[in-house]
Amino acid sequence: MPRDVAARERALAGERYSTAPRWRPPAPSNVVLDLLESSRGTMNSAGHDELFRKFAHSIAERVGSAWMFLAAVAVVLAWALTGPLFAFSDTWQLVINTATTIVTFLMVFLIQNTQNRDAKAIHLKLDELIRAVKGARNKLVDLENLSDEELRKLHQEFQRLSTSTERPPKRSETR
């Protein structure tokens, strides 16, 4: 073995097993936390929620339109018509599969947000009606917080009430 190769191997071995301090990455900084702290004065959680609410509502309204449905049909037709051009390859199929999966994944969250808000608004309106009607049972307010068993019992109670009370005559019977 030539002398310079042996010297080089010894030098490399010495570097590998050296007791000299090695380079270490700097301690992690709290850059993200610092950014969050600094943005609290300008945009708090309620501000983010409001932005997302407006965004989700806007997207849900647009996506729910007839024009958006027609646009989706046009995209699928264009994809289908390009099949022969790409010899119906795996990549051609992967394009539509990936696109629809991503769109579906994102839309689930937007639609769920919109439905949650709508359900909450309906509950509040019904609660207000229950409170405003004289003789209505106030225990019906906040039914959404009852357990499934409590809801089942209440449902049975209303079924008993509906069968035990006399129904008003139909309009055609009063003539």
VEXZADO-835560 format. One line per field, with one value per residue: y, z, x of N, C-alpha, C in turn. Coordinates in pm, whole numbers. Last residue first. Layout:
BEGIN
nv: Y|...
nw: Z|...
nu: X|...
cav: Y|...
caw: Z|...
cau: X|...
cv: Y|...
cw: Z|...
cu: X|...
***
This chain:
BEGIN
nv: 2148|2007|1827|1975|2019|1779|1848|1787|1492|1446|1267|1026|1043|1246|1143|928|1073|1211|994|906|1128|1107|866|945|1143|984|826|1012|1311|1657|1872|1933|2069|2341|2334|2177|2289|2467|2396|2655|2851|3083|3109|3185|2953|2844|3038|3006|2747|2788|2949|2773|2570|2715|2772|2514|2437|2623|2545|2285|2335|2469|2263|2073|2201|2211|1940|1835|1966|1829|1574|1639|1731|1495|1314|1434|1424|1147|1058|1200|1099|823|791|870|679|452|543|567|696|964|983|846|1043|1283|1244|1243|1512|1634|1528|1644|1915|1922|1865|2097|2287|2210|2275|2548|2619|2562|2575|2498|2651|2895|2827|2733|2966|3128|2975|2963|3240|3299|3119|3206|3458|3373|3234|3442|3595|3423|3418|3736|3943|4139|4031|3792|3792|3740|3471|3354|3409|3263|3005|2990|3022|2934|2734|2470|2533|2448|2129|2094|1960|1821|1860|1588|1334|1127|931|1046|1145|909|806|995|946|688|724|880|705|518|678|740|482|215|-117
nw: 544|698|543|420|634|897|1251|1471|1674|2017|2166|2158|1965|2064|2312|2225|2091|2303|2440|2257|2267|2528|2508|2321|2467|2670|2512|2415|2622|2519|2367|2206|2357|2434|2550|2677|2915|2880|2706|2650|2762|2512|2335|2378|2407|2154|1995|2085|1998|1723|1692|1780|1588|1359|1422|1428|1162|1036|1143|1042|766|739|821|624|396|459|490|237|57|85|-18|-279|-391|-370|-527|-780|-838|-835|-1045|-1266|-1275|-1300|-1565|-1682|-1576|-1704|-2015|-2250|-2440|-2452|-2636|-2513|-2297|-2341|-2269|-1990|-1944|-2039|-1854|-1619|-1680|-1710|-1449|-1328|-1452|-1353|-1085|-1107|-1186|-965|-654|-447|-472|-364|-99|-11|-35|162|394|413|444|683|855|841|964|1215|1307|1318|1517|1732|1773|1644|1502|1640|1875|1789|1654|1839|1897|1649|1630|1851|1766|1547|1676|1898|1789|1887|1885|1585|1548|1598|1509|1776|1941|1919|1926|1637|1469|1216|1207|1215|971|807|872|786|513|452|499|300|77|97|64|-90|0
nu: -11654|-11479|-11339|-11143|-10968|-10997|-11015|-10735|-10716|-10687|-10417|-10281|-10086|-9921|-9836|-9680|-9481|-9368|-9255|-9067|-8895|-8803|-8660|-8462|-8327|-8218|-8046|-7866|-7874|-7896|-7831|-8038|-8222|-8239|-8570|-8746|-8801|-9003|-9288|-9524|-9678|-9610|-9317|-9052|-8902|-8942|-8813|-8549|-8499|-8512|-8284|-8083|-8106|-8033|-7765|-7658|-7696|-7525|-7275|-7258|-7258|-7011|-6836|-6891|-6794|-6518|-6455|-6517|-6349|-6106|-6178|-6262|-6021|-5866|-6015|-6016|-5738|-5684|-5852|-5761|-5492|-5508|-5578|-5337|-5167|-5257|-5426|-5579|-5426|-5451|-5658|-5867|-5918|-6030|-6293|-6272|-6203|-6433|-6619|-6521|-6559|-6839|-6919|-6822|-6985|-7234|-7188|-7160|-7417|-7572|-7384|-7222|-6998|-7089|-7148|-6900|-6743|-6869|-6836|-6557|-6496|-6631|-6499|-6234|-6265|-6354|-6131|-5946|-6068|-6055|-5780|-5659|-5445|-5293|-5204|-5096|-4864|-4669|-4728|-4671|-4399|-4306|-4371|-4199|-3951|-3797|-3526|-3319|-2971|-2792|-2632|-2283|-1976|-1780|-1472|-1243|-1176|-1218|-1282|-1267|-1010|-868|-940|-819|-553|-526|-567|-340|-141|-198|-156|118|242|62|85
cav: 2211|2116|1774|1927|2132|1830|1795|1876|1573|1444|1390|1044|945|1263|1264|903|976|1286|1078|818|1092|1224|877|835|1179|1090|763|939|1182|1538|1833|1874|1925|2268|2416|2141|2180|2518|2346|2560|2713|3062|3056|3289|3048|2771|3013|3134|2778|2705|3000|2899|2541|2659|2881|2597|2363|2622|2680|2309|2263|2537|2392|2043|2173|2333|2033|1779|2006|1969|1589|1581|1819|1619|1286|1418|1551|1238|1003|1224|1242|880|757|939|820|462|498|525|550|911|1057|786|904|1275|1258|1120|1405|1664|1497|1498|1865|1955|1771|1966|2294|2201|2137|2469|2645|2480|2633|2444|2510|2884|2883|2643|2848|3172|3011|2840|3163|3371|3114|3073|3447|3456|3165|3330|3652|3461|3298|3634|3843|4172|4163|3793|3813|3873|3573|3348|3463|3408|3061|2980|3115|2936|2859|2515|2497|2541|2232|2060|2063|1819|1881|1730|1383|1241|901|978|1239|1005|734|980|1079|719|642|937|827|477|622|849|555|334|0
caw: 449|762|630|336|574|775|1125|1415|1565|1901|2143|2258|1946|1932|2307|2307|2016|2199|2506|2292|2141|2489|2599|2288|2344|2705|2590|2321|2579|2590|2470|2142|2342|2441|2505|2540|2918|2864|2811|2599|2782|2646|2334|2353|2519|2272|1980|2105|2142|1788|1653|1851|1730|1369|1401|1548|1270|1007|1167|1187|827|703|891|764|408|432|601|357|64|129|116|-181|-383|-303|-387|-707|-834|-743|-909|-1217|-1274|-1174|-1460|-1720|-1541|-1558|-1933|-2125|-2445|-2361|-2662|-2629|-2274|-2362|-2411|-2060|-1903|-2103|-1997|-1631|-1651|-1824|-1557|-1289|-1471|-1497|-1123|-1062|-1275|-1085|-763|-451|-512|-504|-186|-9|-118|23|347|398|333|559|838|789|827|1132|1292|1227|1385|1682|1727|1746|1460|1512|1878|1875|1575|1781|2001|1704|1530|1847|1884|1527|1572|1901|1837|1815|1961|1692|1502|1638|1484|1644|1940|1897|2044|1704|1611|1258|1201|1324|1092|805|895|927|589|432|578|440|98|105|190|-93|0
cau: -11747|-11554|-11444|-11250|-11039|-10936|-11070|-10837|-10663|-10774|-10494|-10386|-10192|-9982|-9919|-9799|-9562|-9439|-9356|-9179|-8961|-8881|-8774|-8553|-8397|-8313|-8153|-7951|-7817|-7944|-7734|-7920|-8238|-8111|-8458|-8716|-8702|-8867|-9199|-9425|-9720|-9664|-9453|-9151|-8906|-8988|-8957|-8617|-8494|-8613|-8416|-8107|-8128|-8168|-7860|-7654|-7763|-7668|-7328|-7254|-7370|-7135|-6837|-6920|-6937|-6594|-6437|-6577|-6489|-6117|-6119|-6355|-6137|-5824|-5985|-6142|-5811|-5617|-5863|-5897|-5521|-5459|-5675|-5461|-5148|-5270|-5313|-5642|-5438|-5349|-5534|-5799|-5876|-5885|-6263|-6311|-6112|-6304|-6631|-6524|-6424|-6753|-6955|-6767|-6840|-7208|-7217|-7045|-7303|-7590|-7463|-7357|-6989|-7046|-7252|-7016|-6713|-6857|-6970|-6634|-6441|-6665|-6644|-6267|-6214|-6441|-6258|-5922|-6047|-6187|-5848|-5675|-5542|-5356|-5263|-5215|-4985|-4671|-4738|-4806|-4491|-4286|-4437|-4343|-3992|-3942|-3583|-3438|-3090|-2829|-2725|-2419|-2076|-1843|-1617|-1272|-1247|-1159|-1280|-1390|-1122|-852|-977|-965|-609|-507|-661|-474|-149|-203|-288|20|251|146|0
cv: 2139|2178|1884|1872|2085|1937|1856|1820|1665|1536|1378|1170|966|1163|1277|1023|945|1193|1157|897|1003|1196|995|841|1071|1134|866|875|1115|1413|1709|1829|1858|2117|2334|2226|2133|2408|2393|2518|2611|2918|3026|3238|3148|2866|2941|3117|2907|2730|2920|2958|2669|2628|2831|2711|2446|2552|2686|2444|2283|2468|2465|2170|2144|2311|2161|1878|1950|2011|1731|1600|1768|1713|1413|1388|1538|1369|1097|1172|1268|1028|821|912|899|607|511|473|492|759|1003|854|842|1134|1252|1127|1277|1555|1523|1458|1714|1903|1795|1862|2161|2206|2117|2322|2563|2498|2537|2497|2448|2740|2869|2696|2755|3053|3049|2870|3039|3293|3180|3061|3313|3452|3242|3255|3545|3521|3330|3516|3735|4072|4196|3929|3819|3899|3712|3455|3463|3473|3213|3039|3112|3036|2849|2643|2549|2493|2325|2168|2012|1934|1887|1749|1531|1282|1013|960|1174|1105|826|909|1072|854|669|858|889|599|581|797|664|413|124
cw: 443|670|691|417|491|716|1006|1283|1513|1796|2017|2234|2044|1908|2173|2302|2092|2113|2402|2358|2168|2360|2562|2376|2304|2582|2627|2393|2482|2538|2549|2242|2284|2436|2527|2481|2776|2870|2784|2712|2727|2656|2476|2361|2502|2390|2102|2091|2171|1938|1721|1818|1807|1514|1414|1539|1398|1118|1143|1221|979|767|865|846|552|450|580|472|188|146|168|-39|-278|-286|-312|-559|-753|-727|-806|-1075|-1216|-1162|-1327|-1614|-1571|-1513|-1784|-2026|-2313|-2348|-2576|-2661|-2394|-2339|-2441|-2209|-1980|-2069|-2071|-1778|-1669|-1803|-1678|-1395|-1435|-1527|-1271|-1095|-1236|-1181|-882|-565|-524|-554|-332|-99|-125|-71|199|344|307|437|707|765|765|986|1200|1201|1281|1543|1670|1689|1566|1473|1750|1878|1661|1704|1942|1812|1582|1747|1889|1645|1553|1799|1831|1875|1887|1761|1617|1587|1527|1633|1797|1891|2031|1824|1691|1409|1251|1325|1212|930|899|960|738|512|569|530|243|128|201|36|0
cu: -11877|-11655|-11530|-11366|-11158|-11024|-11000|-10889|-10773|-10717|-10576|-10469|-10306|-10094|-9990|-9892|-9690|-9524|-9436|-9292|-9082|-8958|-8863|-8678|-8498|-8393|-8260|-8069|-7913|-7873|-7777|-7816|-8114|-8128|-8330|-8604|-8666|-8762|-9056|-9332|-9623|-9713|-9497|-9295|-9021|-9000|-9014|-8768|-8568|-8616|-8527|-8244|-8158|-8201|-8003|-7755|-7768|-7746|-7478|-7312|-7374|-7255|-6968|-6926|-6974|-6744|-6517|-6569|-6559|-6263|-6136|-6305|-6236|-5943|-5949|-6119|-5939|-5694|-5802|-5914|-5659|-5491|-5637|-5569|-5274|-5257|-5344|-5537|-5493|-5355|-5419|-5666|-5807|-5832|-6114|-6276|-6143|-6203|-6499|-6535|-6419|-6611|-6865|-6798|-6775|-7059|-7189|-7065|-7181|-7473|-7473|-7442|-7128|-7048|-7214|-7128|-6834|-6834|-6967|-6773|-6526|-6618|-6685|-6417|-6252|-6396|-6351|-6053|-6023|-6175|-5986|-5752|-5551|-5463|-5337|-5281|-5110|-4799|-4749|-4827|-4634|-4381|-4424|-4418|-4142|-3995|-3734|-3492|-3213|-2955|-2760|-2512|-2213|-1942|-1670|-1423|-1278|-1243|-1220|-1396|-1250|-966|-968|-1014|-762|-569|-649|-578|-289|-215|-303|-123|144|135|89
***
